[in-house]
Amino acid sequence: MKEIVVPGEKVDNKVESYVFKDGDSLYSMIFGVLDKRDEYGRIVPLNGKYFSQIDDYVVGVITEVKFGGYVVDVNSPYDAFLASRRKYDRGDVIFAKVANVNEVRSVSLADDQKLFEGELMEVSPVKVARVIGKKNSMLMLIKEKTKTDIYVGRNGRIWLRGGDIAKARKTILKIEREAHTDGLTDRITEFLNR
Amino acid sequence: MKLIKDGKRIDGREFDELRPIKIEAGVLKRADGSCYVEWGKNKVIAAVYGPRECLPKHTQDSYKAKLTYRYNMAPFSVDDRKRPGPDRRSVEISKVSREAFERVLFLEYFPRTAINVFVEVLQADAGTRCAALTAASVALADAGIPMRDLIVACAAGKVEDEMVLDLCQEEDNYGQGDLPVAISPRTGQIHLMQLDGIFSEEEFKKALDFAVKGCLQVHELQKKALKEKYENIGEVYGNE
């Protein structure tokens, strides 16, 4: 059961994320969707920036070449640093893992690989989970039907190459638009089969 | 000029009646959050950017996000062209509005970043700072920025010795007092309050009471504007 909540709206005492306590009650901090599927509810934001979490895989763009490594734009208010022996130029697109986020929100990346050619697109970071699907189900469905090589970064950046890229893009944008609705997997399957 | 006739105001409203208000969230594609408000003859648009990198770097705060709020009136928003750029009044409104939001946004969650709020008044008819604040609140929520509440603002005033809610331009220009107030609807806490005029203690209490009641009504419209944005999308799928 899903419900849209706004900041300051009172929610059940069993809700877990994006809430704050005032007195004995819990209130939503954000404009989001309250999902009351099981015993505990969760609030998922409808919009927001990407903030790096350790072990996230992200699609980044090299913005500066420094002595020990590179400064990478990960579509976040906080830039990331990649200490790597590999040679990159400004503008290169890489796929890497967030290795660490320290107390001042500085991010370090690791396990980097360059993504050659291809195209980039961006979706709202809060909708990425839906694009990937449970156990990658949604992503595998898109890749199978369009034969496109796709790398999805948790930061909302998606790299695509080959296959029916146009269809893959349209599908991803459709998922982003309808991320908060039910029955999406069926509609996407039908859309891809057209 | 007679502002009150036969128990009604010049625009026909009751003493405690708000002007018609329309609020729409998410109207600007490039902003992180936005909101358009029509309040009587006022038209304001708010845009929010952030949290984003705080530049220039020396203005960064290591412990929290830096909030900027810019209230500006477009040259065409008033009868006599307003010269572009901030004037003393705009700077003051920007300051007190920013301070209101600083009390409700969870700025500590985003150290070293900036959250920039811009509100442009496209058409003015008294009560623009309230409409601006109301719009900015919705825009901040639309941007996904966490806050303790959606703050809302409304003004009350004194016109020919009567306390009235939501002054229009004539009432503001020829009346005896204007009291804009911004509150947190959940707690009733006051985050902005200014008074232009002379009120007795009784009159002040009555005006404040009117303003708070007005705020609560407007808050319902704020919530509706946000919730509506997503309720419509659900029905449109399959229309490529």
Interface residues (C-beta under 8 A of the other chain):
Chain A: I4 V6 P7 G8 E9 K10 Y18 F20 D22 Y27 M29 I30 F31 G32 V33 P45 L46 N47 G48 K49 P77 Y78 D79 V104 R105 V126 K170 K174 R177 E178 H180 T181 R187 F191
Chain B: D32 G33 G50 P51 R52 E53 S62 F106 F110 P111 R112 T113 A141 D142 A143 G144 I145 P146 M147 R148 D149 L150 S184 P185 R186 T187 Q222 K223 L226 K227 Y230 E231 I233 G234 Y237 G238 E240
